[in-house]
């Protein structure tokens, strides 16, 4: 699964730390999600999408092979 | 995510304290001629000198490691849970590998028991801390 959290953060102009604080996780977790090393749970993915005010599918997308 | 059945964050220091405290207790006990019951067939009675020595050394250290292993992180989120479970799985694999190998090649069951007190916890702590260290390092590299 890939995501465009980095782009959405840039649009909203917030740092990894600020996003982490808003969704209640550590900065490491946001960092590993951004670099596609960790796939978040549905709850966390929904929370992240809500921060950006976008539907889930616009922030997280399935890749070939998923 | 609400972490259940974990000790508070500060307990980690208590755990390390117990692990460190067992070293002088062990040295003093051995200097005074105490023998770990696992090194010698234990006496049947409770709270003899050797029984207390065993509680003050091996069990204190095992308890310390247990508390260190199962203390919360500062931010205990779902990724930490994931790392925790993964490290626990590896610790069980290693423990059974060591257990099976020692049961085949070593005929000293008392020491196999002692080994089993520590191996899963020590391996869990090393693997867990190592993954967290790597996560922190990748974070500082990316700024």
N, CA and C atoms of all chains as a GROMACS GRO file, in nm:
protein
  627
    1UNK      N    1   0.085  -0.120   0.000
    1UNK     CA    2   0.000   0.000   0.000
    1UNK      C    3   0.088   0.125   0.000
    2UNK      N    4   0.058   0.217  -0.089
    2UNK     CA    5   0.134   0.342  -0.088
    2UNK      C    6   0.047   0.455  -0.037
    3UNK      N    7   0.108   0.568  -0.013
    3UNK     CA    8   0.030   0.681   0.039
    3UNK      C    9   0.093   0.812  -0.005
    4UNK      N   10   0.015   0.916   0.002
    4UNK     CA   11   0.074   1.048  -0.027
    4UNK      C   12   0.063   1.142   0.092
    5UNK      N   13   0.098   1.088   0.206
    5UNK     CA   14   0.095   1.170   0.330
    5UNK      C   15   0.193   1.287   0.318
    6UNK      N   16   0.309   1.260   0.258
    6UNK     CA   17   0.411   1.365   0.247
    6UNK      C   18   0.355   1.486   0.168
    7UNK      N   19   0.286   1.454   0.058
    7UNK     CA   20   0.228   1.560  -0.026
    7UNK      C   21   0.118   1.633   0.051
    8UNK      N   22   0.033   1.554   0.115
    8UNK     CA   23  -0.079   1.615   0.191
    8UNK      C   24  -0.027   1.703   0.305
    9UNK      N   25   0.083   1.658   0.364
    9UNK     CA   26   0.143   1.740   0.472
    9UNK      C   27   0.194   1.871   0.418
   10UNK      N   28   0.256   1.863   0.300
   10UNK     CA   29   0.311   1.984   0.238
   10UNK      C   30   0.197   2.082   0.205
   11UNK      N   31   0.084   2.027   0.154
   11UNK     CA   32  -0.031   2.114   0.121
   11UNK      C   33  -0.084   2.182   0.247
   12UNK      N   34  -0.096   2.101   0.352
   12UNK     CA   35  -0.151   2.153   0.479
   12UNK      C   36  -0.045   2.227   0.562
   13UNK      N   37   0.080   2.213   0.517
   13UNK     CA   38   0.193   2.278   0.584
   13UNK      C   39   0.206   2.237   0.732
   14UNK      N   40   0.208   2.106   0.755
   14UNK     CA   41   0.232   2.057   0.892
   14UNK      C   42   0.350   1.960   0.890
   15UNK      N   43   0.418   1.952   1.001
   15UNK     CA   44   0.535   1.862   1.012
   15UNK      C   45   0.489   1.722   1.051
   16UNK      N   46   0.583   1.628   1.041
   16UNK     CA   47   0.554   1.490   1.086
   16UNK      C   48   0.513   1.490   1.234
   17UNK      N   49   0.584   1.570   1.312
   17UNK     CA   50   0.558   1.575   1.456
   17UNK      C   51   0.418   1.625   1.485
   18UNK      N   52   0.375   1.730   1.410
   18UNK     CA   53   0.241   1.785   1.434
   18UNK      C   54   0.133   1.684   1.394
   19UNK      N   55   0.154   1.616   1.282
   19UNK     CA   56   0.058   1.515   1.239
   19UNK      C   57   0.051   1.402   1.343
   20UNK      N   58   0.170   1.361   1.389
   20UNK     CA   59   0.177   1.253   1.489
   20UNK      C   60   0.097   1.290   1.614
   21UNK      N   61   0.114   1.416   1.656
   21UNK     CA   62   0.044   1.462   1.776
   21UNK      C   63  -0.108   1.461   1.756
   22UNK      N   64  -0.149   1.502   1.636
   22UNK     CA   65  -0.294   1.510   1.610
   22UNK      C   66  -0.361   1.372   1.605
   23UNK      N   67  -0.285   1.271   1.561
   23UNK     CA   68  -0.347   1.138   1.553
   23UNK      C   69  -0.307   1.048   1.670
   24UNK      N   70  -0.222   1.100   1.758
   24UNK     CA   71  -0.188   1.028   1.882
   24UNK      C   72  -0.091   0.913   1.865
   25UNK      N   73   0.007   0.930   1.775
   25UNK     CA   74   0.114   0.830   1.763
   25UNK      C   75   0.249   0.901   1.770
   26UNK      N   76   0.359   0.821   1.761
   26UNK     CA   77   0.491   0.882   1.768
   26UNK      C   78   0.532   0.932   1.628
   27UNK      N   79   0.634   1.018   1.626
   27UNK     CA   80   0.682   1.069   1.497
   27UNK      C   81   0.744   0.957   1.414
   28UNK      N   82   0.805   0.859   1.483
   28UNK     CA   83   0.863   0.744   1.411
   28UNK      C   84   0.757   0.673   1.328
   29UNK      N   85   0.637   0.659   1.387
   29UNK     CA   86   0.530   0.586   1.318
   29UNK      C   87   0.490   0.659   1.190
   30UNK      N   88   0.473   0.791   1.199
   30UNK     CA   89   0.437   0.869   1.078
   30UNK      C   90   0.549   0.855   0.975
   31UNK      N   91   0.673   0.861   1.022
   31UNK     CA   92   0.788   0.852   0.932
   31UNK      C   93   0.791   0.719   0.859
   32UNK      N   94   0.767   0.609   0.933
   32UNK     CA   95   0.773   0.477   0.867
   32UNK      C   96   0.652   0.455   0.775
   33UNK      N   97   0.538   0.516   0.809
   33UNK     CA   98   0.422   0.504   0.718
   33UNK      C   99   0.453   0.580   0.588
   34UNK      N  100   0.509   0.701   0.602
   34UNK     CA  101   0.543   0.782   0.483
   34UNK      C  102   0.641   0.709   0.392
   35UNK      N  103   0.736   0.639   0.452
   35UNK     CA  104   0.835   0.569   0.369
   35UNK      C  105   0.792   0.427   0.333
   36UNK      N  106   0.662   0.400   0.351
   36UNK     CA  107   0.603   0.270   0.313
   36UNK      C  108   0.669   0.150   0.382
   37UNK      N  109   0.723   0.174   0.503
   37UNK     CA  110   0.783   0.062   0.576
   37UNK      C  111   0.682   0.001   0.673
   38UNK      N  112   0.577   0.074   0.701
   38UNK     CA  113   0.477   0.024   0.796
   38UNK      C  114   0.337   0.055   0.742
   39UNK      N  115   0.251  -0.046   0.745
   39UNK     CA  116   0.112  -0.027   0.701
   39UNK      C  117   0.026  -0.001   0.824
   40UNK      N  118  -0.037   0.116   0.831
   40UNK     CA  119  -0.114   0.147   0.953
   40UNK      C  120  -0.243   0.067   0.962
   41UNK      N  121  -0.298   0.064   1.083
   41UNK     CA  122  -0.428  -0.003   1.101
   41UNK      C  123  -0.536   0.084   1.036
   42UNK      N  124  -0.653   0.027   1.018
   42UNK     CA  125  -0.764   0.102   0.956
   42UNK      C  126  -0.797   0.226   1.040
   43UNK      N  127  -0.795   0.210   1.171
   43UNK     CA  128  -0.830   0.322   1.260
   43UNK      C  129  -0.732   0.437   1.240
   44UNK      N  130  -0.601   0.404   1.239
   44UNK     CA  131  -0.501   0.510   1.223
   44UNK      C  132  -0.510   0.574   1.084
   45UNK      N  133  -0.532   0.491   0.981
   45UNK     CA  134  -0.544   0.544   0.845
   45UNK      C  135  -0.662   0.641   0.836
   46UNK      N  136  -0.773   0.604   0.899
   46UNK     CA  137  -0.892   0.692   0.897
   46UNK      C  138  -0.864   0.823   0.972
   47UNK      N  139  -0.790   0.813   1.082
   47UNK     CA  140  -0.757   0.934   1.159
   47UNK      C  141  -0.670   1.028   1.076
   48UNK      N  142  -0.571   0.969   1.004
   48UNK     CA  143  -0.481   1.050   0.922
   48UNK      C  144  -0.560   1.119   0.810
   49UNK      N  145  -0.648   1.042   0.745
   49UNK     CA  146  -0.728   1.099   0.636
   49UNK      C  147  -0.817   1.212   0.689
   50UNK      N  148  -0.866   1.195   0.811
   50UNK     CA  149  -0.954   1.298   0.869
   50UNK      C  150  -0.879   1.428   0.895
   51UNK      N  151  -0.751   1.415   0.937
   51UNK     CA  152  -0.670   1.535   0.959
   51UNK      C  153  -0.657   1.614   0.829
   52UNK      N  154  -0.642   1.542   0.716
   52UNK     CA  155  -0.627   1.611   0.588
   52UNK      C  156  -0.763   1.648   0.526
   53UNK      N  157  -0.871   1.604   0.588
   53UNK     CA  158  -1.005   1.634   0.538
   53UNK      C  159  -1.032   1.571   0.403
   54UNK      N  160  -0.975   1.452   0.380
   54UNK     CA  161  -0.994   1.385   0.251
   54UNK      C  162  -1.044   1.244   0.273
   55UNK      N  163  -1.110   1.184   0.172
   55UNK     CA  164  -1.148   1.043   0.186
   55UNK      C  165  -1.024   0.954   0.192
   56UNK      N  166  -1.038   0.840   0.256
   56UNK     CA  167  -0.925   0.749   0.277
   56UNK      C  168  -0.852   0.716   0.148
   57UNK      N  169  -0.930   0.692   0.041
   57UNK     CA  170  -0.869   0.648  -0.086
   57UNK      C  171  -0.781   0.754  -0.150
   58UNK      N  172  -0.798   0.879  -0.108
   58UNK     CA  173  -0.713   0.984  -0.166
   58UNK      C  174  -0.578   0.993  -0.094
   59UNK      N  175  -0.572   0.935   0.024
   59UNK     CA  176  -0.447   0.940   0.101
   59UNK      C  177  -0.372   0.807   0.091
   60UNK      N  178  -0.447   0.697   0.094
   60UNK     CA  179  -0.386   0.563   0.086
   60UNK      C  180  -0.437   0.491  -0.038
   61UNK      N  181  -0.345   0.431  -0.113
   61UNK     CA  182  -0.386   0.358  -0.233
   61UNK      C  183  -0.324   0.219  -0.233
   62UNK      N  184  -0.399   0.123  -0.288
   62UNK     CA  185  -0.345  -0.012  -0.304
   62UNK      C  186  -0.245  -0.012  -0.420
   63UNK      N  187  -0.145  -0.098  -0.408
   63UNK     CA  188  -0.046  -0.112  -0.514
   63UNK      C  189  -0.069  -0.242  -0.588
   64UNK      N  190  -0.002  -0.257  -0.702
   64UNK     CA  191  -0.003  -0.387  -0.771
   64UNK      C  192   0.053  -0.493  -0.676
   65UNK      N  193  -0.016  -0.603  -0.666
   65UNK     CA  194   0.035  -0.710  -0.580
   65UNK      C  195  -0.022  -0.709  -0.440
   66UNK      N  196  -0.093  -0.603  -0.404
   66UNK     CA  197  -0.156  -0.599  -0.270
   66UNK      C  198  -0.277  -0.691  -0.268
   67UNK      N  199  -0.502   0.359   2.049
   67UNK     CA  200  -0.488   0.222   2.098
   67UNK      C  201  -0.452   0.223   2.247
   68UNK      N  202  -0.527   0.148   2.324
   68UNK     CA  203  -0.501   0.144   2.468
   68UNK      C  204  -0.417   0.020   2.501
   69UNK      N  205  -0.294   0.041   2.548
   69UNK     CA  206  -0.213  -0.077   2.581
   69UNK      C  207  -0.256  -0.138   2.714
   70UNK      N  208  -0.286  -0.266   2.712
   70UNK     CA  209  -0.327  -0.333   2.834
   70UNK      C  210  -0.212  -0.419   2.886
   71UNK      N  211  -0.216  -0.444   3.014
   71UNK     CA  212  -0.121  -0.536   3.078
   71UNK      C  213   0.024  -0.498   3.056
   72UNK      N  214   0.055  -0.370   3.061
   72UNK     CA  215   0.195  -0.327   3.057
   72UNK      C  216   0.222  -0.244   3.182
   73UNK      N  217   0.345  -0.251   3.231
   73UNK     CA  218   0.382  -0.171   3.347
   73UNK      C  219   0.400  -0.026   3.303
   74UNK      N  220   0.386   0.070   3.395
   74UNK     CA  221   0.409   0.210   3.358
   74UNK      C  222   0.554   0.231   3.311
   75UNK      N  223   0.575   0.344   3.243
   75UNK     CA  224   0.706   0.374   3.184
   75UNK      C  225   0.818   0.371   3.288
   76UNK      N  226   0.792   0.430   3.407
   76UNK     CA  227   0.898   0.442   3.508
   76UNK      C  228   0.945   0.306   3.559
   77UNK      N  229   0.862   0.203   3.543
   77UNK     CA  230   0.900   0.069   3.592
   77UNK      C  231   1.023   0.014   3.521
   78UNK      N  232   1.052   0.068   3.403
   78UNK     CA  233   1.172   0.023   3.331
   78UNK      C  234   1.298   0.048   3.415
   79UNK      N  235   1.301   0.165   3.484
   79UNK     CA  236   1.417   0.196   3.566
   79UNK      C  237   1.424   0.104   3.689
   80UNK      N  238   1.306   0.075   3.744
   80UNK     CA  239   1.298  -0.020   3.857
   80UNK      C  240   1.353  -0.156   3.813
   81UNK      N  241   1.313  -0.198   3.691
   81UNK     CA  242   1.358  -0.327   3.637
   81UNK      C  243   1.509  -0.332   3.622
   82UNK      N  244   1.566  -0.227   3.560
   82UNK     CA  245   1.712  -0.224   3.545
   82UNK      C  246   1.780  -0.221   3.682
   83UNK      N  247   1.717  -0.150   3.778
   83UNK     CA  248   1.770  -0.145   3.915
   83UNK      C  249   1.779  -0.284   3.975
   84UNK      N  250   1.674  -0.364   3.956
   84UNK     CA  251   1.673  -0.501   4.008
   84UNK      C  252   1.781  -0.586   3.941
   85UNK      N  253   1.794  -0.568   3.808
   85UNK     CA  254   1.895  -0.646   3.734
   85UNK      C  255   2.034  -0.612   3.788
   86UNK      N  256   2.060  -0.481   3.807
   86UNK     CA  257   2.192  -0.439   3.856
   86UNK      C  258   2.211  -0.484   4.002
   87UNK      N  259   2.103  -0.472   4.081
   87UNK     CA  260   2.113  -0.506   4.225
   87UNK      C  261   2.147  -0.653   4.247
   88UNK      N  262   2.111  -0.738   4.154
   88UNK     CA  263   2.134  -0.881   4.176
   88UNK      C  264   2.284  -0.914   4.169
   89UNK      N  265   2.363  -0.825   4.100
   89UNK     CA  266   2.507  -0.853   4.085
   89UNK      C  267   2.580  -0.848   4.221
   90UNK      N  268   2.570  -0.734   4.296
   90UNK     CA  269   2.639  -0.735   4.427
   90UNK      C  270   2.583  -0.841   4.522
   91UNK      N  271   2.451  -0.864   4.515
   91UNK     CA  272   2.391  -0.966   4.604
   91UNK      C  273   2.451  -1.103   4.574
   92UNK      N  274   2.467  -1.129   4.445
   92UNK     CA  275   2.524  -1.257   4.402
   92UNK      C  276   2.669  -1.270   4.448
   93UNK      N  277   2.747  -1.160   4.431
   93UNK     CA  278   2.889  -1.164   4.468
   93UNK      C  279   2.904  -1.182   4.619
   94UNK      N  280   2.824  -1.103   4.696
   94UNK     CA  281   2.833  -1.111   4.842
   94UNK      C  282   2.791  -1.251   4.890
   95UNK      N  283   2.682  -1.301   4.831
   95UNK     CA  284   2.633  -1.434   4.871
   95UNK      C  285   2.736  -1.542   4.844
   96UNK      N  286   2.794  -1.538   4.725
   96UNK     CA  287   2.893  -1.641   4.690
   96UNK      C  288   3.018  -1.629   4.777
   97UNK      N  289   3.055  -1.501   4.810
   97UNK     CA  290   3.171  -1.480   4.897
   97UNK      C  291   3.146  -1.539   5.035
   98UNK      N  292   3.018  -1.541   5.075
   98UNK     CA  293   2.983  -1.597   5.205
   98UNK      C  294   2.948  -1.746   5.198
   99UNK      N  295   2.984  -1.807   5.087
   99UNK     CA  296   2.969  -1.952   5.077
   99UNK      C  297   2.832  -2.000   5.035
  100UNK      N  298   2.746  -1.908   4.988
  100UNK     CA  299   2.613  -1.950   4.941
  100UNK      C  300   2.626  -2.018   4.806
  101UNK      N  301   2.544  -2.118   4.785
  101UNK     CA  302   2.545  -2.188   4.656
  101UNK      C  303   2.406  -2.177   4.596
  102UNK      N  304   2.403  -2.143   4.470
  102UNK     CA  305   2.274  -2.137   4.401
  102UNK      C  306   2.212  -2.277   4.400
  103UNK      N  307   2.087  -2.292   4.443
  103UNK     CA  308   2.026  -2.426   4.445
  103UNK      C  309   2.031  -2.494   4.309
  104UNK      N  310   2.038  -2.412   4.202
  104UNK     CA  311   2.042  -2.473   4.070
  104UNK      C  312   2.178  -2.538   4.043
  105UNK      N  313   2.280  -2.496   4.121
  105UNK     CA  314   2.413  -2.558   4.106
  105UNK      C  315   2.424  -2.685   4.190
  106UNK      N  316   2.331  -2.701   4.278
  106UNK     CA  317   2.340  -2.808   4.378
  106UNK      C  318   2.198  -2.861   4.401
  107UNK      N  319   2.178  -2.989   4.428
  107UNK     CA  320   2.042  -3.035   4.456
  107UNK      C  321   1.984  -2.958   4.575
  108UNK      N  322   1.868  -2.895   4.560
  108UNK     CA  323   1.817  -2.808   4.666
  108UNK      C  324   1.769  -2.888   4.787
  109UNK      N  325   1.773  -2.821   4.901
  109UNK     CA  326   1.717  -2.883   5.021
  109UNK      C  327   1.566  -2.870   5.012
  110UNK      N  328   1.495  -2.951   5.086
  110UNK     CA  329   1.350  -2.954   5.072
  110UNK      C  330   1.280  -2.841   5.148
  111UNK      N  331   1.351  -2.779   5.245
  111UNK     CA  332   1.282  -2.681   5.328
  111UNK      C  333   1.286  -2.543   5.264
  112UNK      N  334   1.181  -2.466   5.294
  112UNK     CA  335   1.170  -2.330   5.240
  112UNK      C  336   1.249  -2.232   5.327
  113UNK      N  337   1.288  -2.120   5.266
  113UNK     CA  338   1.353  -2.008   5.334
  113UNK      C  339   1.477  -2.046   5.413
  114UNK      N  340   1.551  -2.143   5.360
  114UNK     CA  341   1.684  -2.168   5.414
  114UNK      C  342   1.775  -2.064   5.350
  115UNK      N  343   1.899  -2.058   5.392
  115UNK     CA  344   1.993  -1.960   5.336
  115UNK      C  345   2.003  -1.970   5.185
  116UNK      N  346   2.015  -2.091   5.136
  116UNK     CA  347   2.033  -2.109   4.992
  116UNK      C  348   1.906  -2.075   4.915
  117UNK      N  349   1.794  -2.105   4.976
  117UNK     CA  350   1.667  -2.074   4.911
  117UNK      C  351   1.650  -1.922   4.900
  118UNK      N  352   1.684  -1.851   5.007
  118UNK     CA  353   1.675  -1.705   5.005
  118UNK      C  354   1.776  -1.646   4.906
  119UNK      N  355   1.894  -1.709   4.902
  119UNK     CA  356   1.998  -1.663   4.808
  119UNK      C  357   1.948  -1.675   4.665
  120UNK      N  358   1.880  -1.785   4.636
  120UNK     CA  359   1.824  -1.807   4.502
  120UNK      C  360   1.720  -1.698   4.470
  121UNK      N  361   1.634  -1.668   4.569
  121UNK     CA  362   1.531  -1.566   4.547
  121UNK      C  363   1.597  -1.430   4.524
  122UNK      N  364   1.702  -1.398   4.602
  122UNK     CA  365   1.765  -1.267   4.594
  122UNK      C  366   1.851  -1.250   4.468
  123UNK      N  367   1.886  -1.355   4.402
  123UNK     CA  368   1.974  -1.340   4.284
  123UNK      C  369   1.899  -1.376   4.156
  124UNK      N  370   1.884  -1.503   4.129
  124UNK     CA  371   1.825  -1.545   4.001
  124UNK      C  372   1.684  -1.490   3.983
  125UNK      N  373   1.602  -1.498   4.087
  125UNK     CA  374   1.463  -1.453   4.071
  125UNK      C  375   1.454  -1.302   4.061
  126UNK      N  376   1.539  -1.230   4.136
  126UNK     CA  377   1.538  -1.083   4.128
  126UNK      C  378   1.578  -1.040   3.987
  127UNK      N  379   1.678  -1.107   3.932
  127UNK     CA  380   1.720  -1.071   3.797
  127UNK      C  381   1.611  -1.104   3.695
  128UNK      N  382   1.550  -1.221   3.708
  128UNK     CA  383   1.443  -1.258   3.614
  128UNK      C  384   1.326  -1.161   3.626
  129UNK      N  385   1.293  -1.122   3.750
  129UNK     CA  386   1.184  -1.026   3.771
  129UNK      C  387   1.219  -0.891   3.709
  130UNK      N  388   1.346  -0.847   3.729
  130UNK     CA  389   1.393  -0.720   3.671
  130UNK      C  390   1.381  -0.722   3.520
  131UNK      N  391   1.428  -0.829   3.458
  131UNK     CA  392   1.420  -0.839   3.312
  131UNK      C  393   1.275  -0.840   3.264
  132UNK      N  394   1.190  -0.908   3.341
  132UNK     CA  395   1.048  -0.916   3.306
  132UNK      C  396   0.984  -0.776   3.308
  133UNK      N  397   1.018  -0.699   3.412
  133UNK     CA  398   0.961  -0.564   3.423
  133UNK      C  399   1.014  -0.474   3.311
  134UNK      N  400   1.145  -0.486   3.282
  134UNK     CA  401   1.203  -0.406   3.173
  134UNK      C  402   1.133  -0.439   3.041
  135UNK      N  403   1.115  -0.569   3.017
  135UNK     CA  404   1.058  -0.613   2.889
  135UNK      C  405   0.915  -0.565   2.872
  136UNK      N  406   0.840  -0.560   2.982
  136UNK     CA  407   0.698  -0.528   2.968
  136UNK      C  408   0.660  -0.395   3.031
  137UNK      N  409   0.750  -0.297   3.021
  137UNK     CA  410   0.717  -0.161   3.060
  137UNK      C  411   0.675  -0.085   2.934
  138UNK      N  412   0.586   0.009   2.953
  138UNK     CA  413   0.541   0.089   2.838
  138UNK      C  414   0.652   0.176   2.784
  139UNK      N  415   0.643   0.207   2.656
  139UNK     CA  416   0.730   0.310   2.598
  139UNK      C  417   0.664   0.446   2.629
  140UNK      N  418   0.741   0.556   2.605
  140UNK     CA  419   0.685   0.688   2.631
  140UNK      C  420   0.557   0.708   2.550
  141UNK      N  421   0.567   0.676   2.418
  141UNK     CA  422   0.447   0.678   2.333
  141UNK      C  423   0.426   0.536   2.285
  142UNK      N  424   0.328   0.471   2.342
  142UNK     CA  425   0.304   0.330   2.311
  142UNK      C  426   0.196   0.325   2.203
  143UNK      N  427   0.236   0.333   2.077
  143UNK     CA  428   0.136   0.334   1.970
  143UNK      C  429   0.132   0.198   1.901
  144UNK      N  430   0.057   0.191   1.791
  144UNK     CA  431   0.035   0.060   1.729
  144UNK      C  432   0.162   0.004   1.666
  145UNK      N  433   0.252   0.090   1.621
  145UNK     CA  434   0.377   0.038   1.563
  145UNK      C  435   0.464  -0.027   1.670
  146UNK      N  436   0.466   0.035   1.788
  146UNK     CA  437   0.541  -0.024   1.900
  146UNK      C  438   0.481  -0.160   1.938
  147UNK      N  439   0.349  -0.168   1.934
  147UNK     CA  440   0.282  -0.297   1.960
  147UNK      C  441   0.325  -0.401   1.858
  148UNK      N  442   0.332  -0.357   1.735
  148UNK     CA  443   0.371  -0.446   1.626
  148UNK      C  444   0.514  -0.497   1.650
  149UNK      N  445   0.605  -0.405   1.682
  149UNK     CA  446   0.746  -0.441   1.709
  149UNK      C  447   0.753  -0.532   1.830
  150UNK      N  448   0.671  -0.502   1.932
  150UNK     CA  449   0.670  -0.581   2.055
  150UNK      C  450   0.629  -0.726   2.026
  151UNK      N  451   0.520  -0.741   1.950
  151UNK     CA  452   0.473  -0.876   1.919
  151UNK      C  453   0.572  -0.951   1.832
  152UNK      N  454   0.631  -0.880   1.737
  152UNK     CA  455   0.728  -0.943   1.648
  152UNK      C  456   0.852  -0.990   1.725
  153UNK      N  457   0.896  -0.905   1.819
  153UNK     CA  458   1.014  -0.940   1.900
  153UNK      C  459   0.982  -1.059   1.991
  154UNK      N  460   0.858  -1.062   2.041
  154UNK     CA  461   0.816  -1.172   2.128
  154UNK      C  462   0.815  -1.303   2.049
  155UNK      N  463   0.769  -1.295   1.926
  155UNK     CA  464   0.767  -1.415   1.840
  155UNK      C  465   0.909  -1.467   1.818
  156UNK      N  466   1.003  -1.376   1.788
  156UNK     CA  467   1.142  -1.416   1.767
  156UNK      C  468   1.204  -1.472   1.895
  157UNK      N  469   1.165  -1.410   2.009
  157UNK     CA  470   1.219  -1.458   2.138
  157UNK      C  471   1.173  -1.602   2.164
  158UNK      N  472   1.048  -1.632   2.130
  158UNK     CA  473   0.997  -1.767   2.149
  158UNK      C  474   1.068  -1.865   2.056
  159UNK      N  475   1.088  -1.824   1.930
  159UNK     CA  476   1.162  -1.909   1.836
  159UNK      C  477   1.300  -1.943   1.891
  160UNK      N  478   1.373  -1.839   1.932
  160UNK     CA  479   1.511  -1.858   1.981
  160UNK      C  480   1.510  -1.944   2.107
  161UNK      N  481   1.412  -1.915   2.195
  161UNK     CA  482   1.406  -1.990   2.320
  161UNK      C  483   1.388  -2.140   2.293
  162UNK      N  484   1.297  -2.173   2.203
  162UNK     CA  485   1.274  -2.314   2.175
  162UNK      C  486   1.390  -2.380   2.102
  163UNK      N  487   1.457  -2.299   2.017
  163UNK     CA  488   1.576  -2.350   1.949
  163UNK      C  489   1.684  -2.386   2.052
  164UNK      N  490   1.707  -2.292   2.147
  164UNK     CA  491   1.806  -2.315   2.253
  164UNK      C  492   1.762  -2.431   2.342
  165UNK      N  493   1.633  -2.435   2.375
  165UNK     CA  494   1.580  -2.540   2.462
  165UNK      C  495   1.598  -2.678   2.398
  166UNK      N  496   1.560  -2.689   2.271
  166UNK     CA  497   1.570  -2.819   2.204
  166UNK      C  498   1.716  -2.861   2.191
  167UNK      N  499   1.802  -2.764   2.150
  167UNK     CA  500   1.945  -2.795   2.135
  167UNK      C  501   2.004  -2.837   2.269
  168UNK      N  502   1.968  -2.765   2.377
  168UNK     CA  503   2.027  -2.800   2.507
  168UNK      C  504   1.971  -2.932   2.561
  169UNK      N  505   1.845  -2.962   2.529
  169UNK     CA  506   1.790  -3.091   2.573
  169UNK      C  507   1.858  -3.208   2.501
  170UNK      N  508   1.898  -3.184   2.377
  170UNK     CA  509   1.964  -3.290   2.301
  170UNK      C  510   2.109  -3.307   2.346
  171UNK      N  511   2.180  -3.192   2.362
  171UNK     CA  512   2.325  -3.201   2.382
  171UNK      C  513   2.371  -3.186   2.526
  172UNK      N  514   2.286  -3.135   2.615
  172UNK     CA  515   2.329  -3.113   2.754
  172UNK      C  516   2.238  -3.194   2.846
  173UNK      N  517   2.296  -3.259   2.944
  173UNK     CA  518   2.216  -3.343   3.034
  173UNK      C  519   2.201  -3.280   3.172
  174UNK      N  520   2.214  -3.148   3.177
  174UNK     CA  521   2.211  -3.077   3.304
  174UNK      C  522   2.080  -2.996   3.309
  175UNK      N  523   1.973  -3.061   3.355
  175UNK     CA  524   1.840  -2.998   3.345
  175UNK      C  525   1.827  -2.872   3.431
  176UNK      N  526   1.897  -2.868   3.545
  176UNK     CA  527   1.887  -2.750   3.632
  176UNK      C  528   1.935  -2.625   3.560
  177UNK      N  529   2.046  -2.638   3.486
  177UNK     CA  530   2.098  -2.522   3.415
  177UNK      C  531   2.014  -2.488   3.292
  178UNK      N  532   1.950  -2.590   3.236
  178UNK     CA  533   1.859  -2.562   3.124
  178UNK      C  534   1.742  -2.477   3.174
  179UNK      N  535   1.695  -2.507   3.294
  179UNK     CA  536   1.586  -2.428   3.355
  179UNK      C  537   1.633  -2.284   3.376
  180UNK      N  538   1.754  -2.268   3.429
  180UNK     CA  539   1.808  -2.134   3.455
  180UNK      C  540   1.822  -2.056   3.325
  181UNK      N  541   1.868  -2.125   3.222
  181UNK     CA  542   1.884  -2.063   3.090
  181UNK      C  543   1.749  -2.013   3.039
  182UNK      N  544   1.647  -2.096   3.064
  182UNK     CA  545   1.513  -2.060   3.018
  182UNK      C  546   1.451  -1.944   3.093
  183UNK      N  547   1.503  -1.915   3.212
  183UNK     CA  548   1.455  -1.799   3.286
  183UNK      C  549   1.494  -1.671   3.212
  184UNK      N  550   1.608  -1.672   3.145
  184UNK     CA  551   1.664  -1.549   3.089
  184UNK      C  552   1.653  -1.536   2.938
  185UNK      N  553   1.676  -1.647   2.868
  185UNK     CA  554   1.691  -1.637   2.722
  185UNK      C  555   1.574  -1.562   2.654
  186UNK      N  556   1.448  -1.600   2.679
  186UNK     CA  557   1.342  -1.529   2.606
  186UNK      C  558   1.338  -1.381   2.640
  187UNK      N  559   1.356  -1.348   2.768
  187UNK     CA  560   1.347  -1.207   2.808
  187UNK      C  561   1.463  -1.126   2.752
  188UNK      N  562   1.586  -1.181   2.765
  188UNK     CA  563   1.703  -1.107   2.716
  188UNK      C  564   1.694  -1.089   2.565
  189UNK      N  565   1.658  -1.195   2.495
  189UNK     CA  566   1.650  -1.182   2.349
  189UNK      C  567   1.540  -1.085   2.310
  190UNK      N  568   1.427  -1.092   2.380
  190UNK     CA  569   1.317  -0.999   2.350
  190UNK      C  570   1.364  -0.854   2.368
  191UNK      N  571   1.430  -0.825   2.482
  191UNK     CA  572   1.473  -0.688   2.511
  191UNK      C  573   1.572  -0.640   2.405
  192UNK      N  574   1.670  -0.726   2.371
  192UNK     CA  575   1.772  -0.685   2.272
  192UNK      C  576   1.705  -0.656   2.138
  193UNK      N  577   1.619  -0.747   2.094
  193UNK     CA  578   1.557  -0.730   1.961
  193UNK      C  579   1.466  -0.608   1.959
  194UNK      N  580   1.387  -0.590   2.063
  194UNK     CA  581   1.292  -0.479   2.073
  194UNK      C  582   1.366  -0.345   2.071
  195UNK      N  583   1.471  -0.334   2.155
  195UNK     CA  584   1.547  -0.209   2.163
  195UNK      C  585   1.620  -0.182   2.033
  196UNK      N  586   1.670  -0.288   1.971
  196UNK     CA  587   1.744  -0.273   1.846
  196UNK      C  588   1.653  -0.216   1.736
  197UNK      N  589   1.530  -0.267   1.726
  197UNK     CA  590   1.437  -0.218   1.623
  197UNK      C  591   1.402  -0.072   1.653
  198UNK      N  592   1.379  -0.039   1.780
  198UNK     CA  593   1.346   0.100   1.814
  198UNK      C  594   1.464   0.192   1.785
  199UNK      N  595   1.586   0.142   1.813
  199UNK     CA  596   1.706   0.222   1.783
  199UNK      C  597   1.714   0.249   1.633
  200UNK      N  598   1.684   0.146   1.553
  200UNK     CA  599   1.689   0.164   1.407
  200UNK      C  600   1.583   0.261   1.359
  201UNK      N  601   1.465   0.256   1.419
  201UNK     CA  602   1.358   0.350   1.383
  201UNK      C  603   1.401   0.493   1.415
  202UNK      N  604   1.461   0.511   1.534
  202UNK     CA  605   1.506   0.645   1.574
  202UNK      C  606   1.616   0.695   1.483
  203UNK      N  607   1.706   0.602   1.444
  203UNK     CA  608   1.818   0.641   1.359
  203UNK      C  609   1.768   0.685   1.222
  204UNK      N  610   1.671   0.611   1.166
  204UNK     CA  611   1.619   0.649   1.034
  204UNK      C  612   1.547   0.783   1.043
  205UNK      N  613   1.487   0.809   1.160
  205UNK     CA  614   1.418   0.937   1.180
  205UNK      C  615   1.517   1.052   1.183
  206UNK      N  616   1.628   1.034   1.256
  206UNK     CA  617   1.726   1.143   1.264
  206UNK      C  618   1.799   1.163   1.132
  207UNK      N  619   1.811   1.054   1.053
  207UNK     CA  620   1.878   1.067   0.923
  207UNK      C  621   1.793   1.152   0.827
  208UNK      N  622   1.659   1.132   0.838
  208UNK     CA  623   1.571   1.208   0.748
  208UNK      C  624   1.541   1.345   0.802
  209UNK      N  625   1.579   1.370   0.927
  209UNK     CA  626   1.556   1.501   0.988
  209UNK      C  627   1.412   1.515   1.028
   0.00000   0.00000   0.00000
